[in-house]
Amino acid sequence: MTDRLTINKLNHMPGEAFVRCLGGMWENAPWVATAVVPLRPFANLQALHTAMLAEITKLDHPVLMEFLNRHPEVAGEDARLGKMSVHSIDEQRGLSVSTMSEHETKSWTELNRSYRTRFGFPFILCLRHQSRKTALAAIQERLKRTKEEEIKSALHEIGLITNLRLSDMIDGN
């Protein structure tokens, strides 16, 4: 995008435009952007991100689980078929799922299934901070945790992911 957004532009645009600009950065959850429209103006990018994360932490458990389940699996079938948001496709590109061997694909399928069975939502990881090897080690390690620990980890990773997405879209701090 040649004409990057600024906090000032976001603070002054109509609510519908604000949601169109930022709704897609939350995996299948534009309601997060909608919820913070009345909280404008934001002093900076961090204030905007903090307000958006606060909307997620307000969710009761069943709704939080629905929110987490809207995220794609790391190196899962949707990644292999490119059936994810533009942001997720870009972020999973670093794993080069199209070049995975049959063994690697099977391993990720089994790990994703085990993770979802154990915790009730997909494994969520900020992939910009990972390689294929470190992502694999992360899912193996996180399978050893409790559900409460994994919910906290998933929310932390979503915070990292969305902060990077916002930073990509918005000039300034």
Backbone as CSV, one residue per row, in Angstrom:
resi,resn,N_x,N_y,N_z,CA_x,CA_y,CA_z,C_x,C_y,C_z
1,MET,0.850,-1.166,0.000,0.000,0.000,0.000,0.895,1.227,0.000
2,THR,0.715,2.130,-0.946,1.547,3.318,-1.028,1.080,4.389,-0.050
3,ASP,-0.215,4.503,0.193,-0.758,5.492,1.114,-1.068,4.797,2.431
4,ARG,-0.028,4.702,3.286,-0.201,3.968,4.542,-1.099,4.721,5.508
5,LEU,-1.737,3.970,6.350,-2.609,4.537,7.365,-1.786,5.181,8.470
6,THR,-2.400,6.120,9.160,-1.819,6.696,10.358,-2.882,6.609,11.453
7,ILE,-2.459,6.755,12.688,-3.426,6.769,13.791,-4.392,7.923,13.591
8,ASN,-3.899,9.055,13.160,-4.769,10.212,12.935,-5.854,9.900,11.903
9,LYS,-5.471,9.268,10.791,-6.473,8.889,9.773,-7.493,7.918,10.346
10,LEU,-7.013,6.925,11.091,-7.928,5.940,11.684,-8.874,6.584,12.699
11,ASN,-8.344,7.515,13.456,-9.169,8.183,14.467,-10.292,9.012,13.862
12,HIS,-10.097,9.494,12.644,-11.066,10.419,12.037,-11.911,9.819,10.920
13,MET,-11.656,8.591,10.543,-12.457,8.001,9.467,-13.785,7.485,10.017
14,PRO,-14.787,7.388,9.157,-16.063,6.816,9.599,-15.857,5.403,10.159
15,GLY,-16.710,5.023,11.082,-16.589,3.724,11.742,-16.543,2.562,10.787
16,GLU,-17.392,2.604,9.743,-17.421,1.492,8.781,-16.079,1.371,8.058
17,ALA,-15.473,2.493,7.729,-14.176,2.481,7.051,-13.087,1.950,7.993
18,PHE,-13.165,2.338,9.253,-12.227,1.855,10.261,-12.281,0.327,10.331
19,VAL,-13.494,-0.216,10.379,-13.666,-1.672,10.451,-13.182,-2.337,9.167
20,ARG,-13.454,-1.723,8.009,-12.950,-2.290,6.750,-11.428,-2.338,6.755
21,CYS,-10.793,-1.317,7.294,-9.320,-1.274,7.315,-8.714,-2.282,8.288
22,LEU,-9.322,-2.421,9.464,-8.689,-3.212,10.522,-9.387,-4.530,10.842
23,GLY,-10.574,-4.725,10.348,-11.322,-5.939,10.679,-10.650,-7.220,10.248
24,GLY,-9.944,-7.180,9.137,-9.303,-8.389,8.618,-8.058,-8.812,9.355
25,MET,-7.510,-7.947,10.184,-6.286,-8.319,10.893,-6.555,-9.291,12.033
26,TRP,-7.810,-9.393,12.449,-8.224,-10.360,13.463,-8.838,-11.528,12.722
27,GLU,-8.306,-12.690,12.898,-8.701,-13.856,12.112,-10.205,-14.110,12.186
28,ASN,-10.899,-13.771,11.107,-12.340,-13.995,11.005,-13.117,-13.365,12.152
29,ALA,-12.662,-12.207,12.638,-13.317,-11.552,13.769,-13.297,-10.034,13.620
30,PRO,-13.973,-9.497,12.592,-13.992,-8.044,12.431,-14.693,-7.326,13.581
31,TRP,-15.442,-8.070,14.394,-16.122,-7.466,15.535,-15.140,-6.820,16.506
32,VAL,-13.876,-7.268,16.513,-12.877,-6.669,17.406,-12.671,-5.203,17.017
33,ALA,-12.529,-4.947,15.735,-12.379,-3.563,15.263,-13.655,-2.768,15.532
34,THR,-14.802,-3.382,15.293,-16.079,-2.710,15.534,-16.192,-2.288,16.997
35,ALA,-15.762,-3.144,17.901,-15.895,-2.869,19.333,-15.091,-1.668,19.797
36,VAL,-13.991,-1.354,19.111,-13.152,-0.240,19.579,-13.435,1.073,18.857
37,VAL,-14.324,1.054,17.873,-14.661,2.299,17.163,-15.071,3.400,18.147
38,PRO,-15.958,3.128,19.112,-16.372,4.205,20.019,-15.288,4.651,21.003
39,LEU,-14.196,3.926,21.073,-13.119,4.265,22.005,-12.116,5.258,21.404
40,ARG,-12.293,5.573,20.132,-11.390,6.535,19.494,-11.578,7.904,20.126
41,PRO,-10.559,8.750,20.100,-9.279,8.611,19.404,-8.247,7.850,20.240
42,PHE,-7.348,7.181,19.523,-6.237,6.483,20.151,-4.994,7.342,20.034
43,ALA,-4.215,7.385,21.092,-3.011,8.221,21.108,-1.942,7.688,20.163
44,ASN,-1.888,6.361,20.023,-0.846,5.757,19.200,-1.232,4.315,18.869
45,LEU,-0.374,3.675,18.129,-0.594,2.295,17.711,-0.743,1.363,18.907
46,GLN,0.083,1.538,19.919,0.014,0.664,21.091,-1.311,0.820,21.821
47,ALA,-1.817,2.040,21.922,-3.110,2.255,22.586,-4.233,1.554,21.816
48,LEU,-4.178,1.625,20.503,-5.163,0.934,19.669,-5.072,-0.576,19.887
49,HIS,-3.870,-1.111,19.833,-3.685,-2.554,19.994,-4.131,-3.011,21.383
50,THR,-3.789,-2.247,22.400,-4.194,-2.580,23.773,-5.710,-2.620,23.899
51,ALA,-6.385,-1.653,23.303,-7.852,-1.621,23.354,-8.448,-2.832,22.649
52,MET,-7.866,-3.204,21.516,-8.367,-4.365,20.783,-8.150,-5.654,21.570
53,LEU,-6.980,-5.800,22.173,-6.716,-6.989,22.986,-7.650,-7.059,24.194
54,ALA,-7.978,-5.908,24.748,-8.892,-5.878,25.894,-10.255,-6.446,25.529
55,GLU,-10.676,-6.244,24.285,-11.959,-6.803,23.838,-11.914,-8.335,23.846
56,ILE,-10.774,-8.881,23.488,-10.610,-10.339,23.477,-10.627,-10.887,24.906
57,THR,-9.941,-10.198,25.819,-9.853,-10.712,27.188,-11.184,-10.615,27.930
58,LYS,-12.123,-9.846,27.428,-13.453,-9.740,28.039,-14.348,-10.940,27.720
59,LEU,-13.974,-11.713,26.732,-14.839,-12.797,26.273,-15.020,-13.868,27.337
60,ASP,-16.253,-14.353,27.461,-16.446,-15.489,28.361,-15.892,-16.731,27.663
61,HIS,-15.703,-17.789,28.429,-14.983,-18.959,27.924,-15.560,-19.545,26.624
62,PRO,-16.870,-19.775,26.522,-17.370,-20.364,25.263,-17.117,-19.462,24.042
63,VAL,-17.264,-18.159,24.213,-17.043,-17.240,23.087,-15.551,-17.156,22.768
64,LEU,-14.720,-17.175,23.801,-13.269,-17.185,23.582,-12.858,-18.426,22.795
65,MET,-13.432,-19.560,23.124,-13.108,-20.787,22.400,-13.548,-20.680,20.937
66,GLU,-14.702,-20.078,20.689,-15.140,-19.853,19.301,-14.143,-18.966,18.576
67,PHE,-13.694,-17.899,19.239,-12.720,-16.986,18.655,-11.424,-17.728,18.316
68,LEU,-10.908,-18.502,19.246,-9.664,-19.237,19.008,-9.833,-20.241,17.869
69,ASN,-11.009,-20.835,17.767,-11.249,-21.829,16.721,-11.396,-21.227,15.335
70,ARG,-11.426,-19.928,15.222,-11.462,-19.279,13.905,-10.067,-19.150,13.298
71,HIS,-9.060,-19.522,14.047,-7.683,-19.430,13.558,-7.305,-20.706,12.812
72,PRO,-6.501,-20.563,11.766,-6.088,-21.751,11.007,-5.010,-22.534,11.745
73,GLU,-4.925,-23.801,11.439,-3.860,-24.628,11.995,-2.537,-24.271,11.330
74,VAL,-1.488,-24.320,12.113,-0.146,-24.112,11.570,0.187,-25.314,10.697
75,ALA,0.571,-25.046,9.463,0.946,-26.093,8.500,-0.175,-27.106,8.286
76,GLY,-1.408,-26.663,8.474,-2.549,-27.542,8.298,-3.043,-27.570,6.862
77,GLU,-4.159,-28.246,6.655,-4.710,-28.407,5.312,-5.050,-27.061,4.679
78,ASP,-5.624,-26.134,5.466,-5.944,-24.819,4.911,-4.695,-24.093,4.434
79,ALA,-3.592,-24.277,5.158,-2.321,-23.672,4.737,-1.850,-24.295,3.429
80,ARG,-1.965,-25.603,3.320,-1.526,-26.281,2.104,-2.377,-25.891,0.902
81,LEU,-3.672,-25.602,1.149,-4.583,-25.252,0.063,-4.734,-23.735,-0.131
82,GLY,-4.098,-22.945,0.728,-4.204,-21.493,0.628,-5.590,-20.976,0.978
83,LYS,-6.299,-21.661,1.861,-7.661,-21.286,2.244,-7.665,-20.560,3.586
84,MET,-6.910,-19.474,3.658,-6.823,-18.691,4.891,-6.894,-17.220,4.519
85,SER,-6.894,-16.386,5.542,-6.847,-14.944,5.277,-5.527,-14.612,4.581
86,VAL,-5.504,-13.496,3.915,-4.287,-13.038,3.238,-3.142,-12.936,4.235
87,HIS,-3.451,-12.420,5.427,-2.419,-12.290,6.465,-1.845,-13.656,6.832
88,SER,-2.725,-14.632,7.062,-2.258,-15.966,7.474,-1.471,-16.661,6.377
89,ILE,-1.906,-16.492,5.147,-1.161,-17.083,4.026,0.256,-16.528,4.007
90,ASP,0.371,-15.220,4.156,1.679,-14.580,4.155,2.534,-15.070,5.323
91,GLU,1.934,-15.181,6.486,2.680,-15.578,7.676,3.097,-17.048,7.637
92,GLN,2.272,-17.893,7.044,2.633,-19.313,6.968,3.558,-19.612,5.792
93,ARG,3.733,-18.646,4.916,4.629,-18.838,3.770,6.034,-19.232,4.217
94,GLY,6.478,-18.696,5.349,7.818,-18.995,5.851,8.031,-20.459,6.204
95,LEU,6.938,-21.194,6.412,7.061,-22.617,6.711,7.221,-23.451,5.455
96,SER,6.976,-22.854,4.300,7.077,-23.546,3.012,6.329,-24.868,3.027
97,VAL,5.043,-24.800,3.400,4.261,-26.039,3.511,4.172,-26.782,2.186
98,SER,4.264,-26.061,1.093,4.167,-26.730,-0.217,5.377,-27.610,-0.502
99,THR,6.471,-27.411,0.217,7.670,-28.222,0.002,7.869,-29.278,1.088
100,MET,6.890,-29.411,1.978,7.020,-30.419,3.030,6.920,-31.819,2.432
101,SER,7.700,-32.698,2.997,7.628,-34.099,2.574,6.322,-34.702,3.079
102,GLU,5.992,-35.852,2.550,4.786,-36.556,3.003,4.883,-36.854,4.501
103,HIS,6.065,-37.205,4.949,6.287,-37.485,6.367,6.045,-36.230,7.216
104,GLU,6.586,-35.090,6.779,6.386,-33.848,7.534,4.916,-33.454,7.568
105,THR,4.247,-33.585,6.441,2.824,-33.256,6.369,2.029,-34.138,7.324
106,LYS,2.330,-35.426,7.316,1.635,-36.364,8.206,1.924,-36.018,9.668
107,SER,3.152,-35.667,9.963,3.532,-35.313,11.329,2.763,-34.080,11.809
108,TRP,2.697,-33.041,10.966,1.955,-31.833,11.335,0.469,-32.140,11.488
109,THR,-0.071,-32.971,10.625,-1.491,-33.341,10.717,-1.763,-34.020,12.056
110,GLU,-0.902,-34.945,12.446,-1.068,-35.655,13.719,-0.893,-34.723,14.911
111,LEU,0.110,-33.845,14.853,0.333,-32.906,15.955,-0.840,-31.926,16.086
112,ASN,-1.307,-31.409,14.966,-2.463,-30.498,15.010,-3.691,-31.206,15.581
113,ARG,-3.912,-32.434,15.184,-5.053,-33.205,15.698,-4.908,-33.415,17.208
114,SER,-3.722,-33.790,17.644,-3.477,-34.002,19.080,-3.690,-32.713,19.865
115,TYR,-3.191,-31.620,19.314,-3.318,-30.329,19.995,-4.794,-29.942,20.116
116,ARG,-5.520,-30.018,19.012,-6.942,-29.644,19.029,-7.733,-30.555,19.968
117,THR,-7.429,-31.829,19.972,-8.114,-32.769,20.859,-7.832,-32.430,22.324
118,ARG,-6.592,-32.122,22.622,-6.197,-31.827,24.010,-6.748,-30.496,24.510
119,PHE,-6.722,-29.464,23.654,-7.044,-28.118,24.126,-8.362,-27.558,23.594
120,GLY,-8.893,-28.128,22.524,-10.179,-27.667,22.002,-10.099,-26.502,21.041
121,PHE,-8.903,-26.167,20.595,-8.696,-25.111,19.605,-7.373,-25.377,18.901
122,PRO,-7.142,-24.711,17.756,-5.904,-24.981,17.003,-4.672,-24.360,17.648
123,PHE,-3.545,-24.938,17.354,-2.246,-24.409,17.770,-2.037,-23.062,17.092
124,ILE,-1.778,-22.026,17.881,-1.602,-20.665,17.362,-0.195,-20.215,17.728
125,LEU,0.530,-19.747,16.722,1.919,-19.349,16.911,2.232,-18.186,15.981
126,CYS,2.939,-17.198,16.496,3.381,-16.077,15.665,4.536,-16.580,14.804
127,LEU,4.222,-16.884,13.572,5.186,-17.547,12.692,6.299,-16.643,12.191
128,ARG,6.120,-15.342,12.276,7.207,-14.459,11.849,8.425,-14.613,12.736
129,HIS,8.222,-15.172,13.913,9.319,-15.388,14.847,9.838,-16.825,14.798
130,GLN,9.409,-17.599,13.801,9.693,-19.024,13.794,10.227,-19.514,12.447
131,SER,10.900,-20.634,12.511,11.248,-21.410,11.322,10.401,-22.674,11.387
132,ARG,10.473,-23.496,10.362,9.738,-24.763,10.391,10.190,-25.601,11.592
133,LYS,11.492,-25.618,11.830,12.054,-26.407,12.933,11.591,-25.878,14.295
134,THR,11.626,-24.570,14.503,11.229,-24.028,15.807,9.719,-24.111,16.011
135,ALA,8.948,-24.002,14.936,7.492,-24.148,15.048,7.150,-25.581,15.464
136,LEU,7.829,-26.542,14.875,7.613,-27.941,15.229,7.981,-28.182,16.697
137,ALA,9.092,-27.636,17.136,9.500,-27.787,18.539,8.490,-27.114,19.463
138,ALA,7.944,-25.980,19.040,6.975,-25.253,19.873,5.697,-26.061,20.083
139,ILE,5.149,-26.644,19.023,3.919,-27.421,19.201,4.184,-28.648,20.074
140,GLN,5.324,-29.270,19.896,5.655,-30.446,20.711,5.775,-30.061,22.187
141,GLU,6.384,-28.945,22.459,6.540,-28.481,23.843,5.201,-28.044,24.436
142,ARG,4.436,-27.319,23.656,3.172,-26.794,24.180,2.123,-27.882,24.387
143,LEU,2.255,-29.006,23.743,1.351,-30.129,23.995,1.482,-30.659,25.424
144,LYS,2.546,-30.314,26.107,2.785,-30.774,27.480,2.106,-29.882,28.523
145,ARG,1.552,-28.775,28.111,0.993,-27.794,29.041,-0.457,-28.093,29.399
146,THR,-0.944,-27.315,30.358,-2.355,-27.404,30.736,-3.188,-26.555,29.785
147,LYS,-4.480,-26.785,29.789,-5.370,-25.998,28.928,-5.299,-24.514,29.294
148,GLU,-5.270,-24.201,30.571,-5.196,-22.795,31.002,-3.909,-22.137,30.501
149,GLU,-2.798,-22.857,30.587,-1.526,-22.326,30.083,-1.602,-22.095,28.575
150,GLU,-2.238,-23.017,27.872,-2.320,-22.890,26.415,-3.261,-21.774,25.970
151,ILE,-4.314,-21.545,26.705,-5.174,-20.401,26.373,-4.369,-19.122,26.521
152,LYS,-3.609,-18.997,27.604,-2.751,-17.817,27.800,-1.714,-17.712,26.691
153,SER,-1.111,-18.841,26.316,-0.110,-18.832,25.240,-0.736,-18.419,23.916
154,ALA,-1.913,-18.966,23.615,-2.588,-18.623,22.357,-2.908,-17.133,22.313
155,LEU,-3.403,-16.584,23.416,-3.717,-15.150,23.454,-2.450,-14.299,23.328
156,HIS,-1.380,-14.753,23.949,-0.101,-14.046,23.817,0.367,-14.044,22.354
157,GLU,0.279,-15.202,21.709,0.695,-15.314,20.304,-0.202,-14.455,19.408
158,ILE,-1.494,-14.427,19.680,-2.410,-13.572,18.910,-2.022,-12.117,19.097
159,GLY,-1.635,-11.751,20.309,-1.163,-10.387,20.550,0.065,-10.054,19.719
160,LEU,1.010,-10.982,19.641,2.210,-10.768,18.817,1.842,-10.642,17.339
161,ILE,0.983,-11.548,16.882,0.575,-11.567,15.477,-0.108,-10.256,15.104
162,THR,-1.085,-9.855,15.900,-1.863,-8.665,15.553,-1.053,-7.385,15.719
163,ASN,-0.122,-7.367,16.655,0.737,-6.198,16.780,1.592,-6.021,15.522
164,LEU,2.124,-7.124,15.017,2.908,-7.059,13.779,2.034,-6.656,12.591
165,ARG,0.824,-7.201,12.535,-0.080,-6.833,11.439,-0.416,-5.346,11.497
166,LEU,-0.702,-4.838,12.679,-0.983,-3.400,12.807,0.225,-2.565,12.400
167,SER,1.404,-2.981,12.864,2.633,-2.250,12.521,2.872,-2.235,11.015
168,ASP,2.481,-3.300,10.332,2.614,-3.347,8.871,1.680,-2.358,8.190
169,MET,0.533,-2.108,8.800,-0.520,-1.308,8.159,-0.451,0.173,8.490
170,ILE,0.112,0.506,9.656,-0.005,1.862,10.184,1.369,2.484,10.394
171,ASP,1.547,3.683,9.863,2.780,4.435,10.088,2.760,5.042,11.474
172,GLY,3.923,5.160,12.050,4.046,5.842,13.343,3.848,4.911,14.497
173,ASN,3.921,5.504,15.682,3.759,4.696,16.896,2.490,5.088,17.587
